[in-house]
């Protein structure tokens, strides 16, 4: 599916929005992921995702006691 969406964005220089055309106020939307970069299987397993753009590691905050 990712390959198909990426191919659509490349055809005829068309630009597709990452969000649906008719969005509604106060509704949650997840934007389409149009990036075609993937981690290797090993890196994806370690990171918990195959997509580098979704790799958002949590950092520890606050006092460590």
C-alpha positions in Angstrom: 0.0 0.0 0.0 2.8 2.4 0.8 4.3 1.9 -2.6 1.0 2.5 -4.3 0.4 5.8 -2.4 3.9 6.9 -3.1 3.5 6.1 -6.8 0.3 8.2 -6.9 2.1 11.2 -5.5 4.7 10.9 -8.2 2.3 10.6 -11.2 1.8 13.7 -13.3 3.3 15.9 -10.5 0.0 15.6 -8.6 0.0 16.7 -5.0 -2.1 14.7 -2.5 -3.0 16.1 0.9 -2.0 14.1 3.9 -5.4 14.6 5.3 -8.9 13.8 3.9 -10.5 16.4 1.7 -13.6 17.0 3.9 -12.2 17.1 7.4 -14.5 17.9 10.3 -13.8 20.0 13.3 -13.1 18.1 16.6 -12.4 14.8 14.7 -9.0 13.1 15.0 -7.2 12.2 11.8 -4.0 10.3 11.1 -2.3 11.8 8.1 -1.4 9.5 5.2 2.2 8.4 5.4 3.8 9.2 2.1 7.4 8.6 2.9 8.9 5.6 1.2 12.0 5.2 3.4 12.2 2.1 5.5 14.6 0.7 8.1 16.3 -2.6 7.6 14.5 -5.5 9.3 17.0 -5.5 12.2 16.8 -1.7 12.7 13.0 -1.8 12.5 12.9 -4.5 15.2 15.1 -2.5 17.5 13.2 0.7 16.9 9.8 -0.8 17.1 8.9 0.7 13.7 9.9 0.2 10.1 9.5 3.9 9.3 12.2 6.4 10.3 9.7 9.3 10.4 7.7 7.4 13.1 10.8 6.7 15.3 10.2 9.1 18.1 12.0 7.7 21.1 10.8 8.8 24.5 13.3 10.6 26.8 13.3 10.4 30.5 12.5 13.6 32.4 12.4 14.6 36.0 14.5 13.7 39.0 16.0 10.3 39.2 16.1 9.2 42.8 
